């Protein structure tokens, strides 16, 4: 085996290792998502069904379909790549086999960006919806949430289209649209989470003013929404840093593969965050009314 072939084998082994880790992370998250979905549906069935629950259930089913699509891609890409690189030998040797594997896996490479983006946007919509419910009478905040979400959708869809174009011209590195789409999604989630936190703080201050120091059901729900949003924002922040480093610094293949694992973790975090919202949705829908009910009756 020549030194060039040894280098190609090492590069392929490194790529396969990270792809396998990526697949393990995705499958683990998929299992947690399915379990959470079952819990969410059972929880919703015990409550009065309304339009909001129906919309969220449709979103959940769409995320389930996209997540299944992502699992299908992760497994199919690895199997196809290994099959045509090592299992099927060609007269041209390893170089010819890698070229064939690249052509055979090209169709798979168009899949992940769209599945991941649909999941991301649906999850972002649900996070925005959580804040929207708590600010039904706040026109300025509702308009701000809507504008940010529309910009988020536009940039992420443009990023997916450009990603497909990149495959045709064989550009592998991250671009400005990649980090811009991750940053604007992060901004949307931070803004919505801060609004929920502001609402929770106002509610807590009101309850303290009327000398009620016991934590209410509404506060517990708001705290869960804030905590889940903060965790998701933290994972998105790590992903955004990786994207910026990939765009503006010189990185090796190992870094790029590690970034794929971070991407998988971000997707898993998005769908699990959605599951948590579904479990709390019936309660969250009535938080606004609960806040009024938490106050003592006038004498």
Secondary structure, DSSP 8 states (H G I E B T S, - for coil): --HHHHHHHHHHHHHHHHHHHHHHHHHHHHHHHHHHHHHHHHHHHTS---HHHHHHHHHHHHHHHHHHHHHHHHHHHHHHHHIIIIIS--TT-HHHHHHHHHHHHHHHHTHHHHHHHHHHHHHHHHHHHHHHHHTTT-HHHHHHHHHHHHHHHHHHHHHHHHHHHHHHHT--S--HHHHHHHHHHHHHHHHHHHHHHHHHHHHHHHHHHTT--S--HHHHHHHHHHHHHHHHHHHHHHHHHHHHHHHHS---HHHHHHHHHHHHHHHHHHHHHHHHHHHHHHHHHTHHHHHHHHS----
